[in-house]
Amino acid sequence: MIDFDMRERVRIGVTGLNSAGKTVFLTALIHALRQRGAIAGVSVVREGRLKGVERLPMASDDTAASFPYDANADALTGADGDPRWPPSTDRVAKAVLALRYRSGNQILRHLGDRALRVELVDYPGEWLLDVLLAQHDFAAWSRAVFQEMESPEAGPEAKAFLAYVNDLDQDSTADVEEKARTAAELFRTYVRARRDATGRANRLHPGRFILPGPGMDVTMPALTFAPLPPRPSAAGGFGGLSRLRGLAGPRTLGRIMAARFDSYRETIVRPFFERTQARLDRQVVLIDLLGHLARDGAGVPLLDGELRDLQEAMRIGRTWLPRWLLPTIDRVLYASTKADLVPADQHDVLLERMRKAVANASESARFRGADTRVMTLAALAATRDVSARDRPDRGYVAGRHADGNAYMHYPGELDRARPPVDASGSLAVAPFEIERFQPPAGLGRNESWPHRRLDGAIEYLIGDRLS
């Protein structure tokens, strides 16, 4: 009799930058482990030692939502219509699997089958960056945000916000709720505009302003705050003791904003970190590098900084304490997703571009004691490689277009895709464009799904725990 709640377990966090494909990755990973017909790259499967995989119910006290595997699989297979991509998750969601296997060790094999509990935790990268924001007090955070907003790249939304808050009296007690709501809405508009313009999250921007999550009303006090023009804390009424002052002193605008910022840190950010990030053993960071390159490469220079921010918020590295006492992330997988959008003869180029994009982040993780791996993959391949009669030397990808019809596409030469500004400072034309395809028709719930190197990701994440 195997106890599937035994201590032998691994907790894997899955996060991603904008439009990275976390939902499809997790759905396809769970499906691949249960079907096992197309993951020969996983040693325990190749050697015939994996006996079975079961989905387990979550613990009664678990605060995460249950990952909607069934609904996602129904969407991908077209159970209720045409196959479609499932909606992105907007919350912390978890799937729990039990893997029954035979040990590869000749001695341990005689002791019978073993079990590994695998917990897969899906969470938005925007929320992880809040851990860095929470390291500031309100005064320091306000100074940093105002410095950012005063840059030429900040945009008209920043000007609108600054024009409003610079005219506010922080010591006033009149209409503070209305002023706080207006300032928060203008700030939220700025945060979202910067996200759209840069394609990335920002360590100074509250993640819940971009993605509140279920049950989060944007008008609740903990989400109704904004930075205020910096000034000495003695005059402004906010600083390191902002929460106490907000409770004890008059309800001025400055005190209210500072107290709500503290509430955001303590009631939203801290519980997320303690319940989710602080308990992980391994981490997957998914990146839509092809999407960045197709946007004239505009987002690629920002990737390195964003990844460093994400890693700074993670508990990465090994310590002398046992893992059951102080869990830390000992393996990090950086994966460029949607590799099926370019033909296979360009995958080596994509891998090299990915390695360069995450080089500093990967080196930082290794310095902290974690093992790292860089990959390109397609958790669910929506295309197949084809060629044209008139251009047999050129690789194309073919699949089902958004209108449902068959479509063949040549994305261009990936090794020529470049940032939008060349050495002379003039705009460059990127000869690279990707096409978004729909899931392939004919997928079955009880059949293996096509992929690109998903088995390599599974082997890296749990292969050593199934040896």
C-alpha positions in Angstrom: 0.0 0.0 0.0 1.5 3.3 -1.1 0.8 6.5 0.9 0.5 9.2 -1.7 0.7 11.9 1.1 4.2 10.8 2.0 7.0 13.3 2.4 8.6 12.4 -0.9 7.4 15.4 -2.9 8.5 18.2 -5.2 6.8 21.5 -5.6 7.2 23.2 -9.0 6.3 26.8 -9.6 5.3 27.9 -13.1 5.4 31.6 -13.9 5.8 33.5 -17.1 6.2 36.9 -18.7 3.5 38.4 -20.8 1.6 35.9 -23.0 4.1 33.1 -22.3 1.6 30.2 -22.4 1.6 29.0 -18.8 -1.9 27.5 -19.0 -1.2 25.4 -22.1 2.2 24.4 -20.6 0.7 23.0 -17.4 -2.3 21.4 -19.2 -0.1 19.7 -21.7 2.4 18.6 -19.1 -0.3 16.9 -17.0 -1.8 15.3 -20.1 1.6 14.0 -21.2 2.4 12.4 -17.9 -1.0 10.6 -17.9 -0.8 9.4 -21.5 3.0 8.9 -21.8 2.9 7.9 -25.5 5.0 10.8 -26.7 7.5 11.5 -23.9 10.2 9.0 -24.5 12.7 11.6 -23.4 11.6 11.0 -19.8 13.9 8.3 -18.5 11.3 6.7 -16.2 8.9 6.4 -19.1 11.6 5.1 -21.6 12.7 2.5 -19.1 9.2 1.3 -18.4 9.4 2.2 -14.7 6.4 4.6 -14.5 3.5 2.5 -13.4 0.7 5.2 -13.3 -0.2 8.8 -12.6 -3.2 10.0 -10.7 -4.6 13.5 -10.0 -5.0 14.0 -6.3 -7.4 16.3 -4.5 -5.9 19.4 -2.9 -5.6 19.7 0.9 -8.7 21.1 2.6 -6.7 24.0 4.0 -5.0 24.9 0.7 -5.7 28.5 -0.3 -4.9 28.1 -4.0 -7.5 27.4 -6.6 -7.6 24.1 -8.3 -6.0 24.2 -11.7 -8.8 23.8 -14.3 -7.2 20.9 -16.2 -10.5 19.3 -17.4 -11.9 22.6 -18.7 -8.6 23.4 -20.4 -8.3 19.9 -22.0 -11.9 20.2 -23.2 -11.1 23.5 -24.9 -8.0 22.2 -26.6 -9.7 19.1 -27.9 -12.9 20.9 -29.0 -15.2 18.9 -26.7 -17.9 21.6 -27.0 -17.0 23.0 -30.4 -13.9 23.9 -32.4 -10.6 23.5 -30.6 -9.5 26.7 -28.9 -6.8 28.0 -26.6 -8.0 28.0 -23.0 -8.3 31.3 -21.1 -5.3 32.5 -19.1 -5.4 31.9 -15.4 -5.7 35.0 -13.3 -5.0 33.5 -9.9 -2.7 31.1 -8.0 -3.8 27.7 -9.2 -2.5 24.2 -8.2 -2.5 20.7 -9.6 -1.4 17.8 -7.5 -0.2 14.5 -9.1 0.9 11.2 -7.7 3.4 9.3 -9.7 3.8 5.6 -9.0 7.1 4.2 -10.2 9.7 1.5 -9.8 13.1 2.7 -8.6 16.0 2.4 -11.0 18.3 1.3 -8.1 18.6 -2.4 -8.0 18.5 -2.5 -4.2 15.6 -0.2 -3.7 13.7 -1.9 -6.5 13.2 -5.0 -4.2 11.4 -2.8 -1.7 8.4 -2.3 -4.0 7.0 0.6 -5.9 7.6 4.1 -4.8 5.5 7.3 -5.1 6.3 10.9 -5.8 3.9 13.7 -5.1 4.2 16.5 -7.6 2.6 19.8 -6.9 2.4 22.2 -9.9 1.7 25.8 -8.9 0.7 28.3 -11.5 1.0 32.0 -10.6 1.3 35.4 -12.4 4.7 36.8 -12.7 3.3 40.3 -11.9 2.4 39.2 -8.4 5.9 37.9 -7.8 7.4 41.3 -8.6 5.3 42.7 -5.7 7.7 41.1 -3.4 10.3 43.6 -4.5 7.9 46.5 -4.2 7.1 45.5 -0.7 10.7 46.1 0.3 10.1 49.8 0.1 8.2 52.0 2.6 5.7 54.4 1.2 8.1 57.4 1.1 10.9 55.5 -0.7 8.4 54.0 -3.2 6.8 57.3 -4.0 10.3 58.9 -4.7 11.2 56.0 -7.0 7.9 56.1 -8.9 8.0 59.9 -9.3 11.5 59.7 -10.7 10.3 57.1 -13.2 7.3 59.2 -14.2 9.4 62.3 -14.9 11.3 60.6 -17.6 10.5 61.4 -21.3 9.4 57.8 -21.9 6.7 57.9 -19.2 3.9 58.9 -21.6 0.8 61.1 -21.4 -0.7 58.9 -18.6 2.1 60.0 -16.4 1.5 63.6 -17.2 -2.2 63.3 -16.3 -1.4 61.6 -13.0 1.3 64.1 -12.0 -0.9 67.1 -13.0 -3.6 65.8 -10.6 -1.5 64.7 -7.5 0.8 67.7 -7.6 -2.1 69.9 -6.9 -3.3 67.9 -3.9 -2.8 68.9 -0.3 -1.4 65.9 1.5 -2.3 67.3 4.9 -6.0 67.9 4.0 -8.7 65.8 5.6 -11.4 67.0 3.2 -12.8 64.5 0.6 -9.8 62.2 1.1 -11.7 59.1 -0.1 -12.7 60.7 -3.4 -9.2 62.1 -4.0 -7.6 58.7 -3.1 -9.9 56.9 -5.6 -9.2 59.4 -8.4 -5.4 59.3 -7.8 -5.5 55.5 -7.7 -7.5 55.2 -11.0 -5.1 57.6 -12.7 -2.1 55.7 -11.4 -3.7 52.4 -12.5 -4.2 53.8 -16.0 -0.5 54.7 -16.1 0.7 51.3 -14.8 -1.4 49.5 -17.5 -0.2 51.8 -20.2 3.4 51.2 -19.3 2.8 47.5 -19.4 1.3 47.7 -22.8 4.0 50.0 -24.1 7.0 48.0 -22.9 5.5 44.4 -22.9 6.8 43.9 -19.3 5.9 44.3 -15.7 7.8 46.7 -13.5 9.1 46.1 -10.0 7.7 49.5 -8.8 4.2 48.9 -10.2 1.7 47.0 -8.0 1.0 43.7 -9.7 -2.7 43.7 -8.6 -3.2 46.9 -10.4 -2.6 45.0 -13.7 -4.1 41.6 -12.6 -6.3 42.0 -9.5 -7.3 38.3 -9.3 -10.6 36.8 -8.4 -12.5 38.4 -5.5 -10.3 41.5 -5.7 -12.4 44.7 -6.1 -10.2 47.5 -7.4 -12.1 49.9 -5.2 -11.2 48.1 -2.0 -8.9 50.2 0.3 -5.8 48.0 -0.2 -6.0 48.7 -3.9 -6.9 52.4 -3.7 -3.6 54.1 -3.2 -1.0 55.9 -5.3 2.3 57.6 -4.8 2.4 61.2 -3.6 4.9 63.9 -4.3 8.0 63.2 -2.1 8.8 65.4 0.8 10.5 64.9 4.2 8.5 62.4 6.4 8.4 64.9 9.2 6.4 67.3 7.0 4.5 64.7 5.0 3.2 62.5 7.8 4.3 59.3 6.2 7.4 57.2 6.5 8.5 54.0 8.2 5.7 54.3 10.8 3.1 55.1 8.3 0.6 52.5 9.4 0.7 53.6 13.1 0.5 57.3 12.1 -2.4 56.5 9.8 -4.3 55.0 12.7 -3.3 57.5 15.4 -3.3 60.9 13.6 -5.9 62.8 11.6 -7.1 61.1 8.4 -5.1 63.2 6.0 -4.6 62.2 2.4 -0.9 61.5 3.0 -1.6 59.3 6.0 -4.4 57.4 4.2 -2.2 56.6 1.2 0.7 55.5 3.2 -1.5 53.2 5.4 -3.1 51.6 2.4 0.3 51.0 0.8 1.3 49.2 4.0 -2.0 47.3 3.9 -1.2 46.1 0.3 2.2 44.9 1.5 0.9 43.1 4.6 -2.5 41.7 3.6 -1.9 40.9 -0.1 1.8 40.6 -0.9 3.1 38.9 2.2 0.4 36.1 2.3 1.0 35.4 -1.4 4.8 35.0 -0.9 4.4 32.9 2.3 1.7 30.5 0.9 3.2 30.2 -2.6 6.7 31.3 -3.5 8.4 30.4 -0.2 7.4 26.8 -0.5 8.7 26.0 -4.0 11.5 23.5 -4.8 11.8 24.2 -8.5 10.8 27.0 -10.8 9.8 27.2 -14.5 10.1 30.6 -16.1 8.3 30.7 -19.5 9.1 33.4 -22.0 7.5 34.3 -25.3 10.8 35.2 -27.0 9.4 34.8 -30.5 6.7 37.3 -29.6 9.3 39.8 -28.5 11.4 39.3 -31.6 8.3 39.7 -33.9 7.6 43.0 -32.3 10.7 44.4 -33.9 12.7 43.0 -31.0 11.5 45.9 -28.9 11.1 43.8 -25.7 14.2 41.8 -25.9 16.6 44.3 -24.3 14.1 44.5 -21.3 14.0 40.8 -20.8 17.2 40.6 -18.8 16.2 43.3 -16.3 12.7 41.7 -15.9 14.2 38.3 -15.3 16.6 39.7 -12.7 13.7 41.3 -11.0 11.8 38.0 -11.0 14.8 36.1 -9.6 15.5 38.6 -6.9 11.9 37.9 -5.6 12.4 34.1 -5.7 14.0 32.0 -3.0 16.7 30.6 -5.2 19.8 28.7 -4.0 20.9 26.0 -1.6 21.5 26.4 2.1 23.0 24.3 4.8 19.6 23.7 6.3 17.5 20.7 5.2 15.0 21.3 2.5 12.0 20.3 4.7 13.0 23.0 7.2 13.8 25.8 4.7 12.7 25.1 1.1 14.7 26.8 -1.6 14.6 26.7 -5.4 17.4 24.4 -6.5 16.5 24.2 -10.2 15.3 26.8 -12.6 14.2 26.1 -16.2 14.1 29.0 -18.6 12.0 28.0 -21.6 11.2 29.9 -24.8 7.6 28.8 -25.6 5.7 28.4 -28.9 8.7 27.1 -30.7 6.4 25.5 -33.2 5.7 28.9 -34.7 9.0 28.6 -36.6 10.2 25.6 -38.6 12.6 23.1 -37.0 15.6 24.3 -39.0 15.4 27.6 -37.1 15.2 26.1 -33.6 18.9 26.1 -33.0 18.9 29.8 -33.8 16.0 30.3 -31.4 17.9 28.5 -28.6 20.9 30.6 -29.1 18.9 33.8 -29.0 17.2 32.5 -25.8 20.5 31.7 -24.2 21.7 35.3 -24.8 18.5 36.8 -23.6 18.6 35.0 -20.2 22.4 34.8 -19.8 22.7 37.2 -16.9 19.7 35.8 -15.1 20.9 32.3 -15.5 24.4 33.1 -14.3 22.9 34.9 -11.2 20.8 31.8 -10.4 23.9 29.5 -10.7 25.9 31.9 -8.4 23.2 31.4 -5.8 23.6 27.7 -6.0 20.8 26.6 -8.3 21.1 24.5 -11.3 19.7 26.1 -14.5 18.6 24.9 -18.0 17.7 26.9 -21.1 15.3 25.3 -23.6 13.0 26.0 -26.5 9.7 24.1 -26.5 6.1 23.9 -27.6 4.0 22.3 -24.9 1.3 21.7 -27.5 2.5 21.9 -31.2 -0.1 23.7 -33.3 1.9 23.4 -36.5 3.9 21.0 -38.6 6.9 21.6 -40.8 6.1 21.8 -44.6 7.8 23.0 -47.7 6.6 24.8 -50.9 7.1 23.4 -54.4 8.5 26.7 -55.6 10.8 27.2 -52.6 12.0 23.7 -51.5 15.0 25.3 -49.7 12.7 27.3 -47.4 11.0 25.9 -44.3 7.4 26.7 -43.6 5.0 26.0 -40.8 1.4 24.9 -41.5 -1.6 24.7 -39.2 -5.2 25.8 -38.6 -5.7 29.6 -38.9 -7.9 31.6 -36.7 -10.7 31.3 -39.4 -10.4 27.5 -39.2 -8.8 27.1 -42.6 -5.5 25.5 -43.3 -2.7 28.0 -43.6 1.0 27.9 -44.4 3.4 30.5 -43.2 7.0 31.5 -43.6 8.1 33.6 -40.6 11.3 34.9 -42.1 14.9 34.4 -41.0 15.1 34.3 -37.2 18.8 35.1 -37.1 18.1 38.4 -38.9 15.4 39.5 -36.4 16.9 42.4 -34.5 16.0 45.3 -32.2 14.2 48.2 -33.7 17.1 50.6 -33.6 20.3 49.9 -35.5 23.8 51.2 -34.8 23.2 54.5 -36.6 20.2 55.2 -34.4 17.7 54.9 -37.2 14.7 52.5 -37.2 15.5 49.1 -38.5 13.0 46.8 -40.4 12.7 43.4 -38.8 12.4 40.7 -41.5 10.6 38.4 -39.1 6.9 37.8 -38.4 5.1 35.0 -36.7 1.5 33.8 -37.2 -0.7 32.7 -34.4 -2.4 29.3 -35.1 -5.3 27.6 -33.4 -4.9 24.2 -31.7 -4.8 21.4 -34.1 -8.0 19.5 -34.9 -8.4 15.9 -33.9 -6.8 15.9 -30.4 -8.2 13.3 -28.1 -8.4 13.3 -24.3 -7.1 9.7 -24.3 -4.4 10.2 -26.9 -0.9 11.7 -26.9 -0.6 15.3 -28.1 2.1 16.6 -30.4 4.8 18.8 -28.7 8.3 20.0 -29.1 10.7 19.0 -26.3 8.1 18.9 -23.5 9.6 15.6 -22.5 13.0 17.3 -22.0 11.4 19.8 -19.6 9.7 17.0 -17.6 13.0 15.1 -17.4 14.8 18.1 -16.1 12.2 19.0 -13.5 11.5 15.6 -12.0 13.7 13.0 -13.7 16.2 12.9 -10.8 13.4 12.4 -8.3 12.2 9.3 -10.2 15.6 7.6 -10.4 
